Amino acid sequence: MADGALRITLGVYAAAKLAAKARALGVSPEDLAAALLGQELFDREDFTWINGDPRIQTSA
């Protein structure tokens, strides 16, 4: 398997929902799945935030 490549099998319902949402957004189901997985797996603690953690509000 190539770096970054992943093969998954979706159930009928999930595949249909993914296809419908991708079609509505004008992207391929593969691109939408990659974007959704990337968002779900993103962990803010893995990064150093130059101006501080954006989740923490500071008073001006």
N, C-alpha and C positions, 0 to 999 in steps of 0.2 A: 504494500500500500504506500502510495506517495505521501510525502510530508504534507500534513494538513488535510489529507483526504480521509473521508469517513463514509462508510456505507451503512445505512440504517434501513430498517423495514418498519413502515408505519402500518397501523391498522386501517381498515377501510374508512372509518369515520375521520381519523386524523389526516389521512391522505386527501380526502375530499375537502376538508376544511382548509388545509394548506393550499391546495390547488385553487380553491375559490378565492381565498384572500390574496394569493399571488396574482391571479388574473385581475382582480380589482385594483391592485397596486401597479400592474403592468410590469411585473418582474417574473422571473422563473421561480418555480417552487423550490428549486435547489438554492437560489440566492436568498429567498425569504427564509428558508430553514436555517441557512448559515447565519443570517442576521439575527434571527430569534434566539438561536443557541448562543451566539456571541453575547447578546444582551443578558441572557439568563445566567451565563457563567462568569460575567464580569464581576470582579471583586475589587472594590476601591482600595482595600488594604494592600494590594499588590503594587501600588503606585505611590510615588512621592509627589505631592501636590505643591507646586511652586508658591501659590498664594494661599496655602492652607486648604484643608479639606472643605470642598464646596458644600458638604452637608451641614457644616457648622456655621451658623449665622453669627456674624460679629457686629457689634454696634458701631456706627460711624462716629 
